Amino acid sequence: MAQVPQTFFDALAVRAWCGLALEALGRAREEIDAINVYPVADGDTGTNLYLTVESAAAAVEAVFAGHEAGSAARPAGNPGGVAEGPTLAEAVRAMAHGALIGARGNSGTILAQLLRGMAQVLAGEETAVHADGQRLRLALRHAADSARGAVAHPAEGTVLTVASAAAEAADGAPGDCGTVARAAYEGARTALAATPGQLAVLRRAGVVDAGGRGLVAVLAALVETFTGETPRVLPAVAVDGAVAGERRACGEAPGDLARAAAGPGECADGGSVPGAGGPAFEVIYLLEADDAAVARLRERLDGLGDSLVVVGGDGLWNVHVHVDDAGAAVEAGVEAGRPYRIRITHFGAGDVHTTGAGRSLGERAQRAVVAVVPGEGLAGLYAEAGATTVLARPGEPPASGELVQAVRRAHAREVVLLPNDEDLRHTAAAAAEQARTEGVRVALIPTRSAVQGIAALAVHEPERRFDEDVVAMTSAAGATRYAEVTVAEHQSWTMAGICQAGDVLGLIDGDVAVIGQDLTAVAEAVLDRMLAAGGEMVTLVLGDGTPEAVADRLEARVREGYLAVDTVAYHGGRQGALLLIGVE
């Protein structure tokens, strides 16, 4: 849908910018992933930037939705029937907060700080309806400075350089928001083209900086927001990058490109490979802590590893670091405050940190299944069925790099990927595309629950033709309705009415269908609704702490009320939900 150009930077402009930036990163994601060679060549910078902006855009949309709902509930104060929108301050703060809590990877974390820096200036006047070109110039300058300050050891030739160039160009461009945005974009684009001359790893690979390329796309969206015009974005391959282009044309993967760019035994960020002194893990978490505690945390993490970025403020921070001792990095967060949403990615043997000698030389299997599972019990079940698993603990979804590593561990020519979570669709798609560049044939089955994955795995036959096997697995997953029983964390509106914190919720196909107080009663109601449409097999997966009696009661209910319907029960472990239900 065409965007209406915005004259000033107001709440509508924030909303439009987030939407356009998300679209731009969606188009450029694969290209950015492919040129990701710094600080770690893990092929997910584009995806991380996309997910970061997606979280920012969702937060802005939530603010608008809240105002629309509030206006509709107060007709006496709104006689014209026009919904009252959020202020500029509310919109930019939502954007910054959404980016902060959803930031992924090194570049995503830095982008979150850039957006936060802009928000601090744009929201400076609480009641201001909009900001002009002068405020936008100040916002871009503060954004660049605050992002550079968040990085422990800033390097030139990176997204930080591109951000600084954008701010400098904007400083010299008096005028309205459109003029300032275009100047910032042109300055960033020129700086991006120069990045191969500032970082040896980029020069050897013949590419521009991936994070900087993403920022240029975001700034191009800012230009489009104010002018309605879509600027041309610099190609990812450097002008003198013929060698890199030839490598990609010959089918070499980004990991191979990174190994060519880095010297023997050397990582793309200049460190050594794992086992020779290079960081083995990426650790990211949100942290609730005060400024003094975070200052101490920075010092400690700086001594543990590299690529340290700590962004945020006002008691909430996003911490990113590459370390050998992931446990020590998390413990440092515990000492500083309350870390949560902890994500740990292992740069293991055979990934982009290692030389070719680090890869397995064994013969590839013909076909394998890689699945994301929410608990240790299900991980064991999937593994017994022959799948390679990636564990997703509550609040800690895997990054695309983890899925790519799982595909590599499977060591097969053909891979069926089961994300088992609707929220992982973009991450899984990015991982599949990355694996394809490495010569693996990958089929992504859009499973939205682990019980759909169980159904797909049950009909998996490696001896069949690949396409036939994928069709059979997709059909089995699609024919399986899924539900979960969980506990509400806070009061909210749902499809079934208002729930209170502590209520037991029954969700069917992702929507709340039953609200109650008793776990067994809610589970029975959910099961009855699902079986009302028919079914032949019921799968129950119990979470940690869910009484065995719940499964016994549900199995008895099926035997008593639904003839010719079989049941099977498993223990899922720490899967988040109290109970998962699948009906085939």
Secondary structure, DSSP 8 states (H G I E B T S, - for coil): ------SSB-HHHHHHHHHHHHHHHHHHHHHHHHT--SS---S-HHHHHHHHHHHHHHHHHHHHHHHHHHHHT-GGG-TT-------HHHHHHHHHHHHHHH--HHHHHHHHHHHHHHHHHHTSSTT-S-B-HHHHHHHHHHHHHHHHHHBSS--TTSHHHHHHHHHHHHHT--S-HHHHHHHHHHHHHHHHHHGGGT-HHHHHHTB--HHHHHHHHHHHHHHHHHHS-------SB-TT-HHHHHHHHTT--HHHHHHHHS-TTB-TTSSB-TTTTS--EEEEEEEE--HHHHHHHHHHHHHHEEEEEEEEETTEEEEEEEES-HHHHHHHHHHHSEEEEEEEEE--TTSTTS-GGGS--S--EEEEEEEEESSHHHHHHHHHTT-EEEE-BTTB---HHHHHHHHHHHTEEEEEEE--SGGGHHHHHHHHHHHHHTT-EEEE----SHHHHHHHHHT--TTS-HHHHHHHHHHHHHT-EEEEEEE-SS-EEETTEEE-TT-EEEEETTEEEEEES-HHHHHHHHHHHHHTT--SEEEEEEETT--HHHHHHHHHHHHHH-TT-EEEEEEEES-SSSEEEEE-
